[in-house]
Amino acid sequence: MATGTRSSQRLASAAASVKTPNNVGDSAPPSTTKRKAPASRENKTKKAKTSESAPIMLPVIPPVLDSEEPPKLIPAKLSFSFEEAKAHLISVDPRFEDLFQRMKCTPFEVLEQVHPFRSVIGDVYNQISWKAAKSINHKFKRLYDPSLPEDVNEYNDKSHTAFFPSPAQVAATDPSVLRTAGLSGRKGEYILDLASRFADGRLTTDKLINATDEELAEMLIAVKGIGKWTIDMFAIFTLRRPNIMPVGDLGVQRGVLRWFLSLHSPDYDYALQADKVTGGEDSQEATDTQDATVNVTERATTPDASSMAPAVPSTPKRSTEELPSVMPPHFTPSINKTLRMTQDTDFVPPPLPPGLTAGSMKSRLDTKKKIKGALLTPSEMENLTESWKPYRSLAVYYMWALADG
């Protein structure tokens, strides 16, 4: 007997393939789309209450211990005679007399007490941009004194005796807390290592003051994140050491090149870069505070030599919110009168080191003619400035003022 027509067979087959809730044994995969049951209003209310009642975790800041002694500051005095230093530099190059008259040698004439711990921290900040350093420094202090205004521009106490956390406080701070102030993990590591050395006595104000230049370098180079360039800056601006020559600083190299090139090349002309010229109130302020021959502009900071490879450190803007920049303003082209003042006198310029000529010095000022990123080698820097000893730090300050031409 026939089982049915072909049409009826196809319909039966199609009906058999339809899945129902009772097809438990069906081998076809079930649907993956699931509908969530709507949350009840009661559940939503419970979640909201739980979220509102969750405690806010604030950074845990170590308190100031009663046993902590107030920091010993570096006194506001020099270890040498400033007048003798001036006389020495003028005796080896009469042009220095005009420099001293044009501009104060700020690190050695404007003196105040300084705490070395906060000063070195400032040098660590200055491995980044100045504006970022200013903001981070203020946030860092607010971690330990939340009563300070949140806006850095509303904080007016910018002296070195203003509030600053103690080394013991900082050393006991969790690295995650420092990150909330904007410090990177690496910078936080540097600051914690520095703080621990001041807290346990490996570094003290007395040790830093009484150390020789070589001992100072040995003590500070052991601190994470501190290299030769930072040590030189600390020695000049904080300890006021008289005979520091930052041979690796690109700004100093450029200033030294121009200073000696003008002695050996009568036609050399110092010209200020167009982007360094400012006007309006800034120019008037420069005239009022220094001399019509200088002009204040903001300089970019550069990292420590230890964090740069193979680049060479350049003129920093050494500035945190505590102090205005102590780097000199740059000279304007009127400084040419000073640079050429010995040309028609009986002054005999010192000979150039072997391998250096007026022509090669001019070519070095072309950025494409650098020697492995430097304008002068350390040996050339030492030879050129030999007669400035033992007061090279004072001369270095004015070389920075020549760097921006």
BANU-242167 format. One record per residue (C-alpha): residue in one letter; z, y, x. Coordinates in steps of 0.02 Angstrom, whole numbers, plus 32768, in hexadecimal, padded with zeros to 4 digits. Layout:
AZYX ...
***
This chain:
M800080008000 A7FD680AA803D T806A81138076 G801C81B98040 T7F9A8235806B R7F8F82898115 S7FC9832D80C7 S806682DF8080 Q808D828D8128 R808183358184 L80F683868105 A817482FA8119 S816F830981D5 A818983C581CF A821C83B08158 A826F833281CE S826A83AD825E V82CC84328200 K837F84408246 T8413844681D4 P84CE845581F6 N84D7839781E3 N845A83748270 V84E8834F82EA G848482D08349 D83ED833E835E S83BB83498415 A837183FA8408 P83DD84838456 P844484EB83DD S842785A583C6 T847686108451 T848986AB83E4 K853C86C183A8 R85818748833A K862C87898363 A86A4879B82D7 P86CB885382B9 A877088878305 S87F288AF8285 R8838895F827A E88E1891882AC N889C88D1834F K88498977837A T88ED89D1835F K8949895883D0 K88C98972845D A88D58A2E844E K89938A298457 T898D89B684EE S89168A2C8549 E89808AC58523 S8A208A73855C A89D98A358604 P8A348A908693 I89CF8B008708 M89E68AC887BC L8A048B60882B P89F88B5A88EA V8A9B8B2A893D I8AC48BAF89BE P8B4B8B8E8A40 P8BD88C0E8A30 V8C138C808ABB L8CA88C308B0F D8D468C968B28 S8D4F8C578BDA E8CA58CA08C07 E8CB08D328C7E P8C408DCA8C64 P8BA28DBF8CCF K8BA78E0E8D7B L8B1C8E8C8D87 I8AB38EBB8E1C P8AF38F688E4C A8A8690038E38 K8A7590238EF2 L8A028FFE8F83 S8A278F93901B F89C8900D908A S89A990C7909D F891C9100902E E8901919C9097 E88F191349135 A887490C390DE K880B915890A9 A881091A29157 H87D890FE91A4 L874290EA9131 I870E919F9149 S871A91899206 V869F90F89205 D862A91479184 P863D92009155 R85E991E390AE F86889192906D E86DB923D9069 D866292758FE4 L867E91D58F81 F873A91F18F7E Q871D92A28F40 R86A3926D8EB9 M870791DF8E6E K87B8919B8E71 C87CF90F28EC1 T882390B78E22 P887390118E57 F88CC90698EE7 E88EE91138E9A V891B90EC8DE5 L89B090798DF9 E8A1E90228D79 Q8A898F868D6D V8A2A8EE78D4A H8A5F8E378D1B P89F48DBB8D7D F89F58D368CF5 R89A48DA48C72 S89328DEF8CF5 V88E98D468D27 I88D68D178C70 G88718DB58C5E D88008D798CEA V87E78CD48C8D Y87B78D358BEF N873E8D9D8C54 Q86D68D038C79 I868F8D238BCA S864B8DC18B7A W86BE8E578B76 K86BE8E6A8AB8 A86E68DB28AA0 A876F8DBD8B24 K87BE8E528ACC S87C38DF78A25 I88028D528A6D N888A8DA78AD3 H88CE8DFD8A36 K88C98D5C89CF F891F8D038A5E K89B08D7F8A5D R89BD8D77899F L89DC8CBC89AB Y8A838CE889F9 D8AA58D8A899C P8A588D8888EC S8AA08E3688CC L8A128E808933 P89878ECA88C6 E88FC8E51889F D88768ED088CD V88718EE9898A N88378F9C896F E88DA8FC48917 Y89438F8D89AB N896A90228A19 D89E58FE08A9B K896D8FB18B27 S89DC8FC18BC0 H8A0B8F328C34 T8ABE8F3D8BF4 A8A8B8F1D8B3F F8AB48E758AED F8A6D8DDA8B3E P8AA78D258B2D S8B0A8CDB8BBC P8ABF8C538C2B A8B3E8BD68BE7 Q8B098BFC8B34 V8A528BE78B5C A8A6C8B4A8BC4 A8AC48AF78B2F T8A378B228AB5 D89C78A998A71 P89118AAE8AA6 S88DB8AA789EF V89418B4489CE L88E78BA28A59 R88418B748A09 T88758BD3896C A88718C7189D6 G87BC8C528A03 L87D88C028AAE S87678B718AD8 G87B78ACD8B08 R878F8AEB8BBF K87D18B9E8BC1 G886F8B628B69 E88838ADE8BF0 Y88758B658C77 I88F88BD38C25 L89728B428C09 D89638B0E8CC0 L89808BC18CF8 A8A168BD68C83 S8A668B348CBD R8A5D8B6C8D73 F8AB48C108D4B A8B328BB78CDB D8B678B378D5E G8B678BB08DF1 R8ACE8B748E4F L8A8E8C258E34 T8B018CBB8E32 T8AED8D768E48 D8B478D708EF0 K8ADC8CE18F31 L8A3D8D3C8F03 I8A758DE18F4E N8AB38D968FF1 A8A238D1C900D T899E8D40908E D88EC8D4C9050 E88CF8C989086 E89708C599033 L89458CB88F94 A889C8C658F8B E88E98BBA8FA7 M89698BD38F1B L88EE8C138E9A I885B8BA18EC1 A88CA8B108E89 V88CF8B588DD8 K884C8B108D64 G87BE8B888D41 I87E38C008DD0 G87678C178E5D K874E8C8A8EF1 W87078D198E8A T879E8D1F8E14 I88138D1A8EAA D87BA8DAE8EF8 M87C58E128E56 F887E8DE98E44 A889F8E1A8EF9 I88488EC38EE6 F887A8EF98E37 T89258EA88E1F L89708E938ECD R89108F298F14 R88E98ECF8FB6 P88908F49902C N88188ED79089 I87BD8E699009 M87028E529014 P86B68DF18F80 V861F8DB58FE3 G85DD8D528F4F D85DF8DE08ED1 L852D8E158EA9 G85618EC68E7B V85BA8EE08F20 Q85248E998F7D R84AF8F128F26 G85218FA78F4C V85338F769003 L84768F649013 R845990128FCD W84E5905F9035 F84A0902090DA L83E8902C90AB S83FF90E7908F L843E90F59143 H83A8909C918E S831F90D69117 P8319919490FF D829D91859070 Y8308910E900A D832991578F5D Y83B4911D8EE9 A837591218E35 L83DB90F38D9D Q8393906F8D2B A835590BB8C87 D83C3904A8C1D K845F90888C79 V8448913D8C48 T84B391738BB6 G84C392198B5F G8528927A8AE1 E85E392638ADB D85E691D88B5C S859592478BDE Q860D92D58BB6 E86A192618BC3 A866692268C6E T865992DB8CA7 D870793038C68 T875D926C8CB1 Q870592508D55 D867792BF8D93 A85CB92F48D5A T858292778DD4 V85C691DC8D7D N85A591968CD1 V860991128C75 T85AF907C8C2C E85EC8FD18BF8 R85C58F468C70 A85B38E918C44 T862E8E158C8B T85F58D808CEE P864C8CD88D00 D86B48CA48D93 A86558C618E28 S86A48BB78E0A S864D8BAA8D61 M85A38BE48D9D A85298B758DF9 P84C68BB08E52 A84CA8C608E09 V85278CEB8E63 P85B58D4F8E11 S85848DFF8DE4 T85E18EA08DC8 P86628E7E8D40 K86A48EF48CBF R87598ED28CE3 S87A08F048C3D T88128EBC8BBA E88618F178B2B E88FB8F418B96 L889D8FB28C0E P87FA90108C0F S877C8FD18C8C V87B48FEA8D3F M87058FC88D7F P86B7906C8DB8 P863590C78D50 H858B90C38DA1 F854991538E08 T84B991BC8DCA P842691EB8E3C S848692828E7C I84DD92078EF0 N8440920F8F5C K848692AF8FA7 T851C924C8FE5 L84B491B99022 R8447922D908D M84CC92A490CB T84D0925B917D Q84159260919B D8414930991F4 T84B892F29251 D84EB929E92F3 F853292099294 V84EC916692DB P84DB90DB9258 P851F9031928B P84968FB492BA L845C8F3A9237 P848A8E82924A P84078E109299 G837C8DE7921F L83958E8191B2 T831F8F1691B6 A83068FAA9143 G826A8F559100 S82BF8EB090DD M83518F0A9089 K82D88F649014 S82858EC08FE8 R83308E718FC6 L834F8EF28F3D D82BA8EA78EE4 T83088E1E8E79 K82798DA98EA8 K82AB8DB08F5F K835B8D6C8F4D I839D8CE78FC3 K83D58C578F54 G84078CD48ECE A845D8D4D8F48 L84268DF38F93 L848B8DDD9033 T84D68D439083 P85938D3C909F S85758D50915A E850A8DEB913F M858E8E3490CC E86168E18914D N85AF8E6291DA L85798EFD917B T862A8F279143 E86868EF891E3 S86AE8FAF920B W87028FC69161 K87908F4F918F P88208F4F9168 Y87FA8FB690CC R875F8F659085 S87A68F5B8FD3 L879D90188FC0 A86E8901C8FFA V86BD8F898F89 Y86F38FEE8EF1 Y866E90718F17 M85EA8FED8F3A W85FD8FB48E85 A85D490678E51 L852F90578EB0 A85038FB08E61 D84AD8FEE8DC3 G842590578E11 
***
